[in-house]
Amino acid sequence: MGAPSGIRKFLGQLGPGVITGASDDDPSGIATYSQAGAAYRFDTLWTLLFSFPLMYAIQAISARIGRTTGHGLATNLRRHYPGWLFYCIVAPMAVANVINIGADLAAMGDAAALLAGKHGKEAFTLGFGLLCLALILLVPYSRYANVLKWLTLSLFAYIAVLFTVQIPWGTVAQATLLPAMHLDSKYITVVVAILGTTISPYLFFWQASQEVEEIRKEPLRDPLIHAPEQAPAELSRIRIDTLVGMGFSTVIAYCIMVSTAATLNMHGVTDIQTTAQAAEALRPVAGRFAFWLFAGGLIGTGLLGVPILAASAAYGIAGTFRWKNSLEHKPLQAPQFYTALALAILLGMAMNIVHIDPIKALFWSAVINGVVAVPVMWILMLLSANRNAMGDFTVHGSLRWLGWLATLAMAAAVVAMFVFM
């Protein structure tokens, strides 16, 4: 009886962090990892080892802000900092999210068309957009959160791919721990893209807001600033949840890089422009089963990522303008929040109707996200140390140092991005 109850207790601690980590491996992220594996074989694996503690720290800090204050990041920014920060942080983040939504829907449509015999890409793309919108509008949050948890299982497809190909694990371990650096602009751009994919502003807004949603969902939970007796258990839960979530995200990214490096790169395929191209290229070198796993996983990760991208944009806008902003509310109870959310998905769908190049869209999304991440992380770190906001629960110690290191690493990535653009 002890072991099953312990497992149930552990699983009960998983929620916002695991969903956030899984959503980080959306189709656009998969495209980045596939490009890295195909172009540089195993020589970019070290970036995931480097970024893991940094993404954990910044996401844990975001979660702690939401759980401590009972408010999302945008509301905290409005309460404690000048209003013009909206135009520097929230608005560009929302624009980047819309671009990312459009590119993710296009990747999902491509994958579905491949599985269906290369027919109906446009119809699949629009259908997935409407499905994501319907799930958010019609399914109550308490049930929708469980849907998102189950969708994270789709990422195991990329672990399964490893069992269908031959992997030189000795070479993989050496490249991970003793990286071979390349001093050329393309390699540095790929490294910047990986960092920008793993540490994205929309993930900060989403995880903080999900902690607030958890407070609203559970009547016995209160913001820690008003219920300090809940702090030990809740801060422990956040550590475990975020550590597992970011670890899961990193493992999946690692599997995608290794599998594409061991198949595409070793067979001379070094230029992958889309996720669908990566899936298609796997078929002749790794077999039909690997192709189906890769393409099917794309659809599952898109269904997970698109609603989160849209909701994080809506949380940011609604929090700034003092609108009701909760997925616990029905659409008629928070019309402005749900309008912003629906508009983000509809604009992403419209990008595909006018045939905007998804690769260029992803590039500019990465540029905007990279630029926006630096001021967002800087404000996040200031907010986490603000006693007016956090009371006795300001972030300190190793978590604070890791958060500032993540901020400096992201700033360096942005500088490199512009130098090598």
N, C-alpha and C positions, 0 to 999 in steps of 0.2 A: 504493500500500500504506500510505503514511503516514497519509492521512486516515481510512480505515476503522479502522485500529488506534487512532488517536487518539479516534475516536468510541466504540469499544469500551471503551477505558480510562475515558473520561468516564462512560459508562453503568454501568460496573462500580463507580463510586464512589457511585452512587445506591442508596438502600435505605431505612433507617429514616426519614430526613428526608422523603423523597418520600411514603412511605406515610402518615406522620404528617400532613403538609400536606394530602394528599388527603382523609384521614379528617375533617379539620376542616370540610370542605364536605359534611357528612352531611345527611340530610333536614331536621333541625331547623335547621341553619345556613342551608340553602336557603330555609326558611320565613322566617327573619329577613331575609335579603337581599331576598327577594321583597316582603315587607311594606315594607321601606325604599324600594325602587324604586317600588312602587305608590303609597305614601302621599306621598313627598316628591320624586318624579321623580329628578333628578340631584343633589339637595342634600345627600345623605349620602355621596357618592362619596369625599369628602376623608378620611373616617374610615379607609378602606382604605389610603390613602397614609400616613396617620399611624401606623396599627397595624403595618404591614409590618415596619419595622426593630425594633419592640418584640417582636413575636412571634418574629422570627428570633433575637434575642438570647436570649430566655428558653428557646427550644427548643434552641439551640446549647449553652447552659449545661447544660441537662438531659442532653443527649447526652454532653457532656464529663465530667460526673459519672459516668455509667454506664461510659463507656469507660476512664476513669482508675482508678476504684475496683474495677471488676468486679462491682459490686452495683447494684441498682435503688434508686430514691429511698426506698422504704419501709424497706429494709434499712439504708440509710445513716442514716435518721432514727432507727431503733432503736439503731444502734451509737453514735451521737454525741449524741443528745438524749433528754430524758425520755420515758418510755413513754406518759404521758398525751396526748402530741401525737397519738397514734393517734385518740383520740376527737375531737380538734379538726380533724384534717386528713383522715386516710384514711377514717374511717367516713362523714362527710358526703359525701366525694367518691364513695364507693361508692353511697350512696343516690341522689345526683344522676345517676350513670351508669345506674342501674336505671330511673329515670324517663325519662331520655333514650332508653334502649333501647326502652321501651314506646312512646314517641312516634314514634321512627324506624320501628318495625315497623308502626305504624298508618299512617304516611305511605306506606310501601311497599305496604301492602295497598290503600290508597286509589288509588295510582297504577296498580297492576295491575288493579284493578276498573275503572278508567276505560278502560284499554286493552282490557279484555275486554267492555266494554259495560255498565259499572256493576253488575256482578254478582259475588258471592263475596268481598266485602271481608274478612269474618272468616276465611274459609278461607285466603285469600292471606296474611293477616297471620300466622296460626299456622304456615302452611307456610314462610314466610320465616324465622320464628324457629327452626323445627326444622332448616332448611337451614343456617343460620349455626352452630347448635350442632353439627351433624354435620360440617361442614367443620373445625371446631376439634378435635373429638374424634377424627376418623378420618384426617385428612390430616397427615402429618409436617410439622414446621415448615419444613424446608428447601424443601419443595414448596409449602407454604401461603403462605410469604412471596412466592413467585413469583406465586401466585394473586392476592394482594393488589396486587402491582405491576401486573398486567394489569387489575385492576378500576379502577385509577386512570384508565385510558383512558376510562371511562364519563363522566368529567367533561368530556371534550372536546365532549360533546353541548351544553353550555352555551355553548361558543365557537361551535359550528355555528349555534345559534339566532340569533346576531347577523347571520349572512349571509342570514337569511330575513326580516329587518325593516329598515325605513329608520331610520338612526341619525343625528341631528344632531351630528356629531363635534365641531364647533366649540363648541357649547353644552356638550357633555360635558367637553371639555378645560378650559373656563372654570370649570365647576362643581367640577372636581377640584382645580384649582390655586388658584382664588379662591372659596372656599366661601361660600354664602349661608346664614348661621346663622339659626335660628328659636329665639326665646326662649319656647318653650311646653313644657309638661310632656311631651306626647306625643313631640315631636321629641327631647328629651333622653333619654327612655326608649328610643327607637329607637337612638340613638347608644350608650347604655349596653349595649343588647342586642347591638349589632354588636361592641363591644369584648369583651363577655363570651363571644361566640361564637368570636371569633378567638383569644382567649387563655384556654384552659380547662385546669383542673388535670389532667384525665385524659390530655391530650396530653403533659404533662411526664412523668408516670409511664410512659406507653407508650414514648416515645422513649428514655428512659434504660434501660428494660428491654430494648428491642430492641438497643441497643448491647451489653448483656450477652449476649443471645442470639447475636449475631454473634461474640463472643469464644468462646463455647462451641461454635459451629458450625465455627470455623476453628482447627485444632490449633496453628498457628504464631502465633496471636494470644494475647496475655496482657494483663492490666490494665496500663495505662501506668505505674502506680506501681511495678510489678515489672519492666517492660520499657521503660525510658525511650527506648531507641533506636528504638522504633516510633512515638514521639510525632510527629515532623515529618510523616510520611505520613498518620497517622491523624487528626491535628488538621486537616490540610488537607482530608482526605476529609469530615470532619464539617462543615467550613465550606461546602464545595461542596454536599454532600447537603442540608444544612439550608436553605441559601440557595435552591437550586432548589425544594425542597419547599414552603417558605413563599411563595416567589414564585409557584409554580403555584397554591397555595391562594388567594392574593390575586387573581390574574388571573381565576380561575373566579368568585370572589365578585363581582368587578368586572363580569364579563360578565352575571351573573344580575341585578345591580342595573340595569345599562344596558338590558338587554333587557326587563325588566318595566317600567322607567320609560318606555321608548320605545313600549311597546304598551299596557299596562294603564292607566298614569296618563294618557297622552294620549287614551285613550278613556273617561275618567271612572271607571275602576275603581281606587278608592283604598283599599279596605279588604279586604285579603287575610288570611284567618284560617288557612288551611292550604296546604300545598304542592300538594295535589290541586286546590284551588280556583284556585291560580295557574296550574297546567297547563291546567285546563278553560277558564279565562278567556282563555288565549292562543289557543285554537282559532279563535274567530270573528274575532279582530283580527290574528293573525299567520299563520293557516293551519294546516292539519292536520299538516304536516311539523314545524313548530315545536312543536306540541302533543305529537307522538310523541317528539321529541327530549327535551323537558322531562320528560315522564312516565317515559320509559325511563331517563333519567339518574338519576331519583330512586331507582329500584330498584337500579341499579348502585352508587350512593353509599351506600345503606343496607346492601347486602351487604358493603361495605368498612367502614362505620362501626360497625355493631352488634358484630362480633367484637372490634374494638379497644376499644370501650367496656367490654365484658364482661371482656376480658383485662386491661385497665388496673386495673379494680376488683380482680380476682383477684390481680394482682401486688402491689397495695398491701396487701391483707389477708394474703396469704401471707408477704410480706416482713416484716410486723410480727410475725407469730407463728412465725417461723423455719421455715415449711413449705418443702419443695422447691417452687420456682416457676420452671418453664421449659416453654415450648412444645416444646422439644426432647425432653422426657420424654414417654413414653406415659402415658395416663390412670392406669394401675395403678401407675406409678412415682412419680406425684405426685398421689395421690387427693384430698388436701385442696384443692390448687390448682385442679384441674379441677372439684371439687365447687362451689367458690366461683364459678368461671367459668360453669358450667352454671346455677347458681342465679340468677345475675344475668340471664341470658337468659330463664329460665323465669318469673321474677318480672315481667320486662318483658312477656312474653306474657300473664301473668295480668292485668296492668293492662288489657289489651284485652278480656279475657273478661268482666271486671266493668264494662266500658264507662266507664272513667275518661276524662274530657275531655282529649284530647291537648294542646289549646292551654293549658289551665290547668296540665297536667303540665309542659309546656315552660317556662311562666312560672316555676313553682317550681323547676324544674331550673336555670334561669338565675339565680334568686335565690341558690340554694345554691352553685352554681358561682362566682358573683361573690363571695360572702362567703368561701368556702373559698380562692379563688385568692390573696387577699391574704396570709394567713399562710403558704400554701404557697410563694409567690414570695419572701416575706421569709426563710423558712428556707432556700430554695434558694440565695439570694444569700449567706447566712451560710455554708452548707455549701460553696459554691464557693470561699470564701476560707479555709476551714478546712484548715490544713496537716496536721493529724492524719489527715484524710480524703484530701486531694488531693496531699499531698507537695509536690513542686516544680512541680505543674501547677495551682496555684490560678489562678482566672480574674482577669485584671486588664485595664487599659487600656480601650479604647472599648467592648469587649463588656461589661465590668463596669458601666460608666456607663449603657449602654443597658438592661442588666438592672434596675438600680435605677430608671431612668426608667419602665420598663414596670411595675414594682411600684407606684410612686407614681401612675401613670396608672390602674392598676386600683383602687387605694385610692380615688382621686377618683371613679371610676365607681361604686363601691359606695356611697359617701356620696351621690352624686346619685341612685342608685337608691332609697335609703331616703327621701330628701327628697321625691322626686316620686312615690313609690309611692301 
